[in-house]
Amino acid sequence: QQRQQALPAHREFWQEQLAAINTTLELPTDRSSQIVGPSAGRLSEFCLPAATTARVRQFAASREVTLHSVLITAWQILLQRYADESDFAVGVPMSRRGDAGFLNTVGFLIEALPFPCHVDVRASFEQQVQHTDTTFRQVAAASTLSVSDILALVPRLAPGTGRVPYQTMFVLQGEFPPLLFGDAATTVSHVSDLGAAKFDLTLFVTHSRTARELSCQLEYRTSAFNDATVRRIQQHWVTLVDQLVRQPHEPVGTQNFSGPSDDRVRQRCHHHDWTESSLTRQPAAT
């Protein structure tokens, strides 16, 4: 009964949050790709260095926010700087295990919900993280609606229009403890390269209490990105995360994450104006 009573408020939340989002982000692709749904992909592994990981964890603890909020905020800021778009969505996994209709169903029952992003380049990283943390709590509370129900609330995103509200995903997951079998075999959790990608870019981050570094994987469409471009995106994110937690009171739009090899990357990105200004863009004056 409480669930039914909350539905009108949840519908209103999603309608308001998704009304203004841009569904097309101009990412730094090497080739134009109009594919929707699974296609050929690849997985590239990297990590956040131990010193950066320690600063991230300390920042989250001192601000009483989740690690998820800190890292997905950095991902949002990177996407905003690439696309010069402040309002967009990123897919986030949400479990439907607690739904009454699935109590007797076997499986993980994970669904990707659109996470509404609003990046203000004049705001500090600390302010952006607090905004993300609040929004995520609202998204979790309103996750009683399925993705199809959510999209049906916004006519331009309704099922059948062929449009999806996001091209990228962010996934933070904990490391499962090893499983030991009688024949001495051991299984460990790991993000596998399946040779496919459902979205243009999906950033996986795996955290462990015992690991000094955060393990990361970037899944990408090979129809859109070359390997070298993906490595550069990874380096941008690592550099940006480190700068953001080092300077959490500075406007996020002032952070410069470009490197010496970016000139070569810009030459390869024919479908994106990956200029120096997009990497070092200053916030607009008010």
Disulfide bonds with the S-S distance in Angstrom:
none
